[in-house]
Amino acid sequence: MKNALRLLVALGVAGSLRAATPPSGFVDTVVASASAPTAIAYEPGSQALFVIEKGSVEARVLRKTPGSPATTALTIPCVDGSGERGLLGIAFDPDYLAGAASRYVYLYYTRLVPASGACALAGTAGSRNRVVRYLESSGTLSGEQMILEGPVLNAATNHNAGTLRFAPDKTLFVSMGDNDTDADPAPASRNLNDLRGKILRIRRDGSIPPDNPFVGQAGRRAEIWAWGLRNPFRFSIDPQTGIPWIADVGENRWEEIDRGQSGGDYGYPCLEGPDTFQPCGVPPANPIAPAYAYHHFQTPPVSGNSITGGPVYRNGTFPAAYQGRIFFGDYTGWWIRSGAIDAQGMIVDVQLFMPDAISVVDIVQAPSGCLAWVDISSGAVHETCASAFDTDTDGDGFTPAEGDCDDADASTHPGAPDVCDHKNNDCVGAADDATCAAFDPTGGVDGEDLAVLGRAFTLCNGTGASVDYTHDGCADGDDLAVMAAVWGCRGTVPICP
């Protein structure tokens, strides 16, 4: 994030808790508020909203259920909240619902370590970013366990990163900023023996996955998964592919989204976006180009200078056109956009989604299918939801409100012929329950099947509705064609493909 965030929080700037302006067919609602919230997560099972506050010397984790006031789940002492430091990231254990011993909540925050006093620790004084976990019980968190700690930070209070995301294999990915060391003789993001300026990957207990790219290599930290980054403040992991999509906040010119790759070098500070940023003693050997980048001074439609990464939208309630698109925002540009991911892993077809997402610092997909996002300046947590199911996305003449059970497939809608294709074509009952049941999915052709075929020749007198597979009010030749297709599957497979 930029210096503007530090000033905004320091001055206590706050806007009104007002809804934003999503596209037609969506509604935006403020569902919670907090003091300088930085990130959110939804509790598995209860779907309660957990909101973390940036904090100063203390930071809070809030828990809120719909219709009830927020409660304090945890107060963390000894937090360094100067500048962009503080409580920055949250995630729930993948096995949270497995039992009391698995109800871990993971947090990323900057630990204040003075030379003396109540917050002092044995060893070197100086603030450092760390990943910890707490056990949840009855809405409260207790028993801090540290599982990862970065180096002592220099005087710069920006570029802390702070996102926690679990991958499908249940490993924990962590983003750590470069601590504004790009002008140093040895920038942290170029040093594989330093955790800063990196995406890290660890197990839930802090141990190292053996397939991390630098395991066993002298002078290289085994926690590192990708490097050469400036401030990967927010990133997401596609739940379908397991690919991390890293939004790296730029310096003077470029904001970028990078497709995560094990061992990948993204080139900073030798490179910023697609351009050279500053000379490097040893240029990157094989730097990975951004999947998408926009310039600070380019003309609209895309303008801004502090990117906030969001999710790849999957299996939610948004119209089919949004499925598989990646959402991202800009903290200073005050917007949220989405883009398609093409076959080469590039982000294309970028479209504006929200023109007034003020001071957006976190974007996630809620369990409800809504897009949830955080405005740090006003303290508002928003949910943007599909407001009406009155659009016919697949053009088959039916909307979800009219009973279309799959608005992404034109062969599936009320009245569609229920052919043997593993779909619930007519949106009645279950998949293949009409045609396949009539034609004996065991594969045996017998008298019952012949009787069904015979009824297909019934005159169009309204009495043949039970075999009117094309739902045109008449049992005629087109129905026979459907039945003949099913008949053709016999003798090859027990159920039509």
N, C-alpha and C positions, 0 to 999 in steps of 0.2 A: 504494500500500500504506500501511498504518498504522504508527504509532510502534511497535506491537508487533513488527513485523518487524525494526526496527532493534535493539530490545532483545534479541530472540531470537538474532539473529546475533552481536551483541556479547557476549552471555553464553555463546555456544557451546552452547545448549540442543540436545540431541539425543535422539531417541527410538530405540526398537529398529527394526531393519529388518524389519518384519513386513508381511505382506500385508494388504490392506484387505478390506472385505466388499462385494462386488458383488452384483447380483441373482442369483437362481437361473438357472442356465444359463451363467454367466460364471465365470471364475477370474482372480484378481489375483495377479501375481507381481512381486517386486522383481528387476529385471534388471540394475541397476547402482547404484553408490553413489558419492558425491563429497562434497566439503566445501562446504557451502552452495551447492548447484546452483540455478541460476535458470532455465535454459531448456535445451531439447533440440531436436535435429533429426536426421533420418536421411539418411545419405549416399546420393545416387542411385547405382544400380548395385549397390554392395556391401551397401546397407542397414545399414551400420555405424551405431551410435548415437554421436552427438556430444553431449557434455554440457559445458556451460560453468559454471564456478564464479564466484561473485560476486567473490571476491578482496578484497585489501586494498591493498597497494602493488603486488603482482603478482596476476595472475589466470591461470587455466589453461583450456585447451580439451582435453577428454579424448576419445579415440576408443576405442570398445569394440565388438568383434564377439562374437557368442554363443559361450560356452565358453572365452573367452580373457580374460585380465586387461586392464584399460584401459591404454592408453598415452597419453602426453602429446603431443598434436599441436602445441601452441603454449603458450608462457608469455609473457604480455604484461607488460612493465614499466610503471611510471608510471601505475598505475591508482588512482583515488580511490575507495576502497571504503567511505567513511564513510556511515553511515545507509543509505539505500536506493540509494546510488550503487554503481557497480562494473560488472562485465561482465554485461549484462542480456539481450542478444538475439543470435540466430544464424539464418542462412538460407543455403541453397545456390543457386548460380546456376542459372537455368532451363536453360541449355545446358551444364551441368556435364559431361555425357558426350560433348560434341561434340569434345573434344580437349584436349591438355595446356594450351593457352592459355586455355581457358574454365573451368578447374577452380577457380573462385573460391568462397570461403566468406566471407560477410559477417557482421560483428560490430558490435554496438552497445555502447559502454562509455563510462565517465566518465574522461576524461584528466586526470590530475593535472598541474598546471602551477604549480609554486612560483616564487617570485621569483628563486631561484638554486638551483644544484645540478644534479645529473645529469638531472633531469626538466624543467628550465626550457626554455622556448622563446622565440624572439625575439618581442617584442611584449608584449601585456598578460598579466600573471600571473593565474591563477585557473582553477579546474577548469571543464571544459565537456564536454557530451555530444557524441559523434561517431559516425559510421558509417564503418567501414573495411572493406577487403576484403583477403584473402590468397589466394595460389595454393597449392593442395594438390599435394603430390607424395609418393608412398610413405608416406602416413599422417601427414605433417607439413605445417604451414602456414608460409609465409614471405613476406616482401616486403610489408609493410603499405602500402596505398594509401588515403589519406583521401578519401572522396567526399562527406561532408557533416559540418558541424560547427555546433553550436548556440552561443548566446552564452555569455559567462562567467556562471557561476552565482552566485547570492547565497549567503548563509550557510546557508540552509535546505538540508538534505541529503535531503529527501523530494520526491516527485512528479517522478520522472525518466522515467517510462514506459520504453520500451526494446524494443518488439516490432518485428521485421522480417518482412514477408510479401511474397512475389511474387504479383502478379496474373496472370490468364491471358494478358494482353497483354505480360507480362514486365517491366512496370514494378515498381519497388520501393516499397512503402508502409512508412512509418516512424511510430511514435508517440513523441511527446515531451511530457513532463509540464509543468505550469505553474510548476514550481520554487516552489510554495507562495506565489504572489504574489497570491492572491485578495484579501488585505486591503490591497494597495498602492493608491495613488491611480489608477494605471493598470495593472490586472491584465494579465499577459502573455497570458492566453487571449483577451482582448478586443482585442489589438493585432495587426493584420494585417501589421505590419512586424517581428514577433518570432516565431520558430519555436516557442516554448514554448506548451503547451496546445493542440497541433494534431496532426492527422494529415497527414503530408507524403508527397509522391509525387515520385519522381525516376527517372531512368534508371539503368541499372546502373553507368555511369561517373560519376554524379553530376550530369549535365546535366538540364535541365528538359523534361519532355514539353510540347509546344506547346499541348495541350488542357487543361492545368491551369487552374483557374478564375480565377486572379489574374495570369496571365501578361500582362506589358506594362502593368500598372496601377501608377501611381506610388504609392510609399509602402506597397506590399503585396508581400510575399515570394512569388515565383513558385513556390516549393516547396510552399506550403500547398495542401492539398486539402480539408480540413475544419477547423473551428475552434470555439472556445467550449467546450473540454474541460478537465477538471481533471487527471486522471492516467489516461489511457487505457493502463494498464499492459500489458494483453494484449488483442489483437484477432485475428480470423481473417478470411480471405477465402474465401467459398464458391467452390469450384473449378468449380461448374456455372454459377453466375450471375455470378461476379465481384464480388459485393456484399461490402464489408467489414462485419463485425459487431463493433462497438466496445464493449468493456466498460470503462466509465469509473468508477473508484473514487470514491465519494462522500465528503463531508465529515462532517456530523453526522447525516444522516437517511436518504439514499437511495443505493442502488447501482443502476446502470442499464446496460442494453445498448441501443446506438443502431444503427440501420440506416444505414450509411454512404451519404452523398450528396455528390457533387462540389459544393464551395462551401458545404456545409451548416454552419449555425451551431447549436450545441447549447446555447448560452445561458449557460454558466458564466462567472463566478460570480453572474450575475443570477438564474439558475435552478439548482436542484439537483433532479434527477429531475423530477417533475411540479410542484414547488412553487417559489415565490420564495425565493431564498436571501439575497440582500442587495440594497439599492437600487443601481441603476446610473444613471450620468449619462445614457447613451443606451441605453434598453432594446433588446433584440434585436428587429429588425424582423419576422423570420419564423423564430423558433426552431423546431427540429425536436424533437418530443416523443419520449421514449424508446419503444423497441419493447417494453421490459419493464423494470420497476423493482420493487424490494422495499425496505421500510423497515427501518431498524436496530432499531426497537423494536416491530415488528409481532409478533403472536403466531405461533407455528409454524403451518404446516409450514416456511415459508421464513424463516430468520433468519440474520443475519450482517452484517458491515460492511466487507468488502474483497473485491470481486468479482474473479474471474480468468476472463477470456474463453477460450473453447475453440472447437473446429471445428464446422462444419456437416458432419455425418457423411454421406459419399457413397460408394457402390459398395464397401463393405467387407463383412466377414464377419458383422457383427451381423445379427440377425433383421430381417426387412423392416420391422417396426414402428419401428425406429430410423433407417431411411434418411431423410435430409433433416431430421433433428432437430438442433438446435444444443445443444452441451454447454457448460456453464460451471460454475465452482466458486466457493467462497468461502474465502479464506485463513484468516480467523478463525472461520468457521462450520464448517470441516472437513467439507465435503461437495462432491459433484459432482451436478448435476442436468441434465436435458435438457428442451427444449421444442420444440413444433411451431411452424413459421413459417406463418402463415395468408396468405390472398390479399392482405391489406392490408399485409403486411410487419410484422405484430405477432407477438410470441412468446406462445403460448398453451399450454394443457395441460402446464404445467410439472410434471415428475415427478422424485422422488428417484431417483438412480442409485447413488450411493455415500454412505453415511452417515458414513464415517470416513476421508475423504480429507484427511489431516492436513496442514496448512500448504501447501496446493496453490498453486503459483505459475506453473505452465505446464501446458497440456493440448493435445495434438496427436493427430491420427490417424496411426498408424504405417502403413508400407507393407503390413504383414501384415493390416491391418484392425482391429488392436487399438487401444484408446484408451490412449495413453501420457501419464503425468502425473508431475509433480515435487513432492516433499515437501522443502522447503528446510530444515526443522528437523532431520530425521533424516538427510538427505542421500540418501534413497532415490529411485530412478527406477522407476516402476511401469509395467507393461503389463497392462491389463485386457482379456481376450480372451473371445470366445464359446467356452465350454468344450465344448459338446456340440451336435450337430446333430440333436437328438431331439425338436424341437418342430415341429408341423405349423402353420406360420404362416398359410397360405392356406386351411386347412381342407379340403384335397382328399383327405385320408386317407393321405398319404405325407409323410415327413420327408426332409430331405437325406440322412440316414444310410440311408434306404431307397431312395435313388436319385432323389429329386425334384430335378431340375436347375434349377428356378426355384420356390422356395418362396414367392414373392410372387404367383404366377399359378396359380389353381386349374385352369386348362385345360391345365396342363403338369405331367405326372407319369408314372411308369411305367404303361403300359397305356392311356394317354389316346389318343383317336383322333387320328391324325396328319393333321389337315386342312391345307389349303393356306393358311396364315396367317402365313408367315415365322417360325414358331416351331418348336422341336423338341418337339412336343407329347408324344411318347411317351418322351422322354429317351433315345432310341437313335439313333445316327448323327448326322445333321445336320438343320437346319431343313428341313421340307417334303420329307424324303427318301423317304417312303413314298407318300402319296397323290399328290403332285405328280409323282413319278417315274413312277408307274403311269399317270398321265393325261397324260403327254407335255407338259411345260411349254413346249414350243415353240408350243403352241396348235393344232396340227393334230390333228383327230379322225380316227383311222384304225382299222384292224382290231384293233390291240393294245388301244386304248381300249375298243372294243366287246367284246373278249374279257374284259376286266376287268369290265365291266358284266354280261356274261353270267354270270360266275362268282358274282356277287352273289346270283343266284337259287338257288345250290346249297343243297340241304337241309342242315339243321343236323346234320351227321354227323361233325363233327370234322375232315373233310378240307379244309375251307375256311379253315383258319387264316391262310393267306397273304393273304386278302382280308377278314379279320375286323377291320375298321378301328376298331370300337368296343371290341375286346378283351374281348368277353363270351363267347368260346368258340364263337360261332355266326355264320356268315355269313348274315345275314338282312336284313330290311327296313331296320333302322337303318343298316346298312352301305350299303345302296343310297341312303339319304338323304344320307349323306356324299358318295357319288360323284356324286349328282345335283347337289349344290351346286357341286362342282368343275366338272361338265359345264357348268353355267350360266355359268361364267367364259369359256368358249370363244367366240372371235369378238370379244371386247372387249379383253382384255389378254393378253399371252403367258403371264403368271404370275398366279395368283389373288392378289388384294390381301389 
